[in-house]
Amino acid sequence: MKSLASLLSGGVAALALAFAAAPGQAGTTTGFIDTTLVLMDSCAVNDSIAGSDADIDFGTLDFGQASTQFRRQDAVLVGSAGEGIMLRCSTGTSVSLKVLGGTNDAHGNPAQHALVNAQTGSQYIPYDLYLDRARTQVLPNNTAISIVGNGSNQQIELYARAFGAPGISTGIYTDVLTLQLEF
């Protein structure tokens, strides 16, 4: 019979061999990963995210067809979401929309803007933008249309009226307006 000391020393040796032969865990620890997401104010214009698209399409003013003898011709801004400009901005965000001007504004007299004959590049038809359907509130360049975002779609309607004059030639007349959205 073996002595207790001899059994213990043999058991300790066997345990040491078992730990040396089998890889084991040296220990366990826990830690943390900090995670952060910073949300900034944002706006979508006609479903395009402002700031992510190089140029936002605010819509189209189409005066349709008229004779060269027209006195006035009306248009309504139509965007991809329907009539007007559809804005969806973060709740509480102060939003300012401005018409900075048109390509042919220097030829808009007596109105503020002008359509140019695309074929000749020299004949102009003046037109103005309005805030109301009755076309009594002219929208001057660089005048802010202000809203406070509510997280839902908000519509800004714009109207236009072109003014005919004697001697206008047939053709397609165009202009490009530049708008600025600040939020």
QUILIN-V314372 format. One record per helix or strand. SS is the DSSP state (H for helix, E for strand). FROM is the first residue (numbers start at 0). TO is the last residue. If there is no record, write none. Layout:
SS&FROM&TO + SS&FROM&TO
//
This chain:
H&3&20 + E&42&44 + E&47&48 + E&59&60 + E&71&78 + E&81&88 + E&93&101 + H&104&106 + E&112&116 + E&123&129 + E&137&137 + E&144&147 + E&152&155 + E&158&162 + E&172&173 + E&176&181
//
